[in-house]
């Protein structure tokens, strides 16, 4: 699996996602610009010593990332307003789960280009604006891994 963070802004969220990727052997893609420096202490603290266990890639822009995708890559964009819940998707091992900035989400144009793969996480309180980014990544990633039988689990 692949996790894509488009223009992440909050170091602890990115660090937590890196830790999640290390534990699940999931590749992490970080797309600039970032709202922090990669040597940020909070980023390192949240990721702890897991950073060395993560296969990760840094991309200068969305277009640079997109140009390097494998021909059959399948992107799933997770953002409010999607046509179906994340648990209704049928995930495959090489899929890319794409998440946007903490304050702005994913760009509307990108969502419209991938409307058939635009997923939402249900929320039940209309006054709640959003869920924490690293929590969202964990929810969707573990659903994808569950669908694949949690292959490679270490007991």
C-alpha positions in Angstrom: 0.0 0.0 0.0 1.0 3.6 -0.4 0.0 6.6 1.7 0.2 10.1 0.0 0.2 13.3 2.1 -0.3 16.3 -0.2 1.2 19.4 1.4 1.0 18.3 5.0 1.2 21.1 7.5 1.4 19.7 11.1 4.6 17.9 12.0 3.2 15.5 14.6 0.5 14.3 12.1 3.2 13.5 9.5 5.3 11.8 12.2 2.4 9.7 13.4 1.7 8.6 9.8 5.3 7.7 9.3 5.2 5.5 12.4 2.0 3.9 11.0 3.7 3.3 7.7 6.7 1.7 9.4 4.4 -0.7 11.4 2.4 -1.7 8.3 5.3 -1.7 5.7 3.4 0.9 3.8 5.3 3.3 1.5 4.9 7.0 2.4 4.8 9.8 -0.3 5.2 13.4 1.0 4.3 16.1 -1.6 5.6 19.6 -1.1 5.2 22.3 0.0 5.3 21.3 3.7 4.1 23.4 6.6 7.3 22.5 8.4 10.9 21.5 7.9 11.8 17.8 7.7 14.3 18.3 10.5 11.5 19.6 12.8 11.8 18.2 16.3 8.0 17.6 16.6 8.1 15.6 13.3 11.0 13.4 14.7 9.4 13.0 18.1 6.1 11.9 16.7 7.8 9.4 14.3 10.2 8.4 17.0 12.9 6.1 15.8 10.6 4.6 13.1 11.7 7.0 10.4 14.6 4.7 9.5 12.1 1.8 9.0 9.9 3.8 6.6 10.2 3.6 2.8 9.4 7.2 1.9 9.6 9.5 -1.0 9.7 13.3 -1.2 8.0 15.0 -4.2 8.4 18.7 -5.2 4.8 18.9 -6.5 1.7 16.9 -7.3 2.7 16.9 -11.0 6.1 15.4 -10.2 4.5 12.7 -8.1 1.8 12.0 -10.8 4.4 11.8 -13.6 6.2 9.0 -11.7 3.2 6.8 -10.9 3.1 3.3 -12.4 0.9 3.0 -15.4 -1.8 1.1 -13.6 -1.6 3.0 -10.3 -5.0 3.5 -8.6 -5.5 6.6 -6.5 -8.1 6.8 -3.7 -8.8 10.4 -2.6 -10.1 10.6 0.9 -12.0 13.8 1.6 -15.4 14.9 2.8 -18.1 15.0 0.2 -17.0 11.8 -1.5 -19.6 9.6 -3.3 -19.1 6.6 -1.0 -17.7 5.6 2.3 -14.1 4.4 2.5 -15.3 0.9 3.6 -17.3 0.5 0.3 -14.1 0.7 -1.8 -12.4 -2.5 -3.0 -8.7 -1.9 -2.3 -5.7 -3.6 -3.9 -2.2 -4.0 -2.6 -0.6 -1.3 -4.8 -3.2 1.3 -4.3 -2.4 4.9 -3.3 -4.5 6.5 -0.4 -4.3 10.3 -0.9 -4.9 12.8 1.9 -4.8 16.6 1.8 -3.7 19.4 4.0 -5.0 19.6 7.5 -6.5 23.0 7.0 -7.8 22.8 3.5 -8.1 19.2 2.4 -7.5 18.1 -1.2 -7.9 20.6 -4.1 -11.4 20.5 -5.6 -10.0 20.1 -9.1 -8.1 17.0 -8.1 -11.2 15.5 -6.5 -13.3 16.2 -9.6 -10.6 14.5 -11.8 -10.9 11.4 -9.6 -14.6 11.5 -8.7 -15.0 7.7 -9.0 -12.3 7.2 -6.4 -13.3 10.0 -4.0 -14.0 8.5 -0.6 -15.4 9.9 2.6 -15.1 9.0 6.2 -18.6 9.3 7.8 -19.1 11.8 10.5 -22.2 12.2 12.7 -21.9 15.7 14.2 -22.6 18.5 11.7 -20.7 20.9 13.9 -17.4 18.9 13.7 -15.3 20.2 10.8 -12.9 17.3 10.5 -11.1 14.4 12.0 -7.4 14.3 12.7 -5.3 13.5 9.6 -3.3 10.7 11.2 -6.5 9.1 12.5 -8.0 9.2 9.0 -5.0 7.6 7.5 -5.1 4.8 10.1 -8.8 4.2 9.5 -8.6 3.9 5.8 -5.3 2.0 5.7 -6.4 -0.6 8.1 -9.6 -1.1 6.2 -7.5 -1.7 3.0 -5.2 -4.1 4.9 -8.2 -5.9 6.4 -9.6 -6.5 2.9 -6.3 -8.0 1.9 -6.3 -10.4 4.9 -3.6 -8.5 6.8 -1.0 -10.3 4.8 2.5 -10.4 6.3 1.3 -9.8 9.9 3.9 -10.5 12.6 2.5 -12.3 15.6 
